Amino acid sequence: MNLSAFIARRYFFSRKKRSFISYLSVLSMLGVGVGTMALVVVLSVFNGMEELNRQLFKSVDADLTLSPVQGKRQTMTPALLTKLRQLADVQVITAVATDNALARYVDGQTVVRVKGVDSTFQQQHRLDTAMVEGRQILQRNGVNYALVADGVRNSLGISPEDPLTTLELLFPERNRRLSSLTPESFRQQQVSVSGVFFVPSPNYTDLVIVPFNIASELLGYGPDDYASLEVKLKPGSDEHEVQTALQQQAGANWQVQTRDEINRGLYRAIRIEKLFVTITLAFIILVASINIFFSLSMLVLEKKADIGVMRSMGATPALIRRIFMTEGTIIALTGAGVGLLLGLFLCYLQQRFGLVELGTSAGLVNAYPVSVQTNDIIITGGIVIVVTVLTSWFPAQRAANEGAN
């Protein structure tokens, strides 16, 4: 066994007497352990929230989305659209027309975001798990239907069980003055509501999904105008390879984005918050590890005679420094190891039993999601190592200087 590690271990496990130094070492381990446990749990919660958002966005966002580089809509020739649909790894491409409109139902009205989709939309199966009332129908027997978000249903008091009351959608005519709100100032479409879906995100509470031809007429789209094209990939496809192929075919007027790229702002906010929380908890661990500095400093004073004996036997200052550095490492890593195990155990309990709830009555999950990732364990270990070096170096250097004098 390495000599410095052997002596440090003997100092750590010595039971000759219970002194203030012993209790201070225990307090140091507790501080590092609690900080490590908190860091593991908090980072895992952030990971869980990020994964939860990805699951939520699968209900409304496609694997890949083509959207205009400029403006709300862009023309695409039928030949090019057919060519895109024939790419090897493309399973379905859904044409989309979208814009804000006014919705009326009985005596209520509100501004909604109308999204028109073609007949391939239901082949994507994105809303299958998000339906909370009614059925997922957009067209049947020549009748047009709408799917409304839970927020729209609550605002207007919509009931999918009432087929006689229709949802009226209004969009202002282009190049018309709206000084007087006459019926001629608006394009109008009426659809029956077939179902209600719920996506627990504020970005989708005002969404109304209708057939593409209804939205196209309402919003004044040209015959080959599209707001976006939503792409479902075949299982096992390489997302980035298909993205590159679609971009090459679509040209410079279109941009092809993955689901994560569309929601880049949210993920960036989560990661920035995660970074600042990590820095904060790292400082907490550093403050808790100050006890290591004091316990090692007092240990140096207590072992001053032992240091003299080791010097007389030929021990170098470097060896004495390593002894006390190793002593600090043992204290910190013992606390960190216990804290890491407790943190992982708490994450398991949260995953298994949902101990801490989100506090919402509706949603895909009722408890805070957690996801333990190897990178976070490595980051936690790195923080503990850096803190250990910072808090152990000066007492260890002092011990080496004591031996040199």
Secondary structure, DSSP 4 states (H G I P E B T S, - for coil): --HHHHHHHHHHH--S---HHHHHHHHHHHHHHHHHHHHHHHHHHHHHHHHHHHHHHTTTS-SEEEEESSSS-EE--HHHHHHHHTSTTEEEEEEEEEEEEEEEETTEEEEEEEEEE-TTGGGG--STTTEEEE---SEETTEEEEEEEHHHHHHHT--TT-TTSPEEEEEEPTT---SS--GGGEEEEEEEEEEEE--SSGGGTTEEEEEHHHHHHHHT--TTEESEEEEEEPTT--HHHHHHHHHHHH-TTEEEEEHHHHTHHHHHHHHHHHHHHHHHHHHHHHHHTHHHHHHHHHHHHHTHHHHHHHHHTT--HHHHHHHHHHHHHHHHHHHHHHHHHHHHHHHHHHHHH--SB-S-SSSS-SB------HHHHHHHHHHHHHHHHHHHHHHHHHHHHHHH-
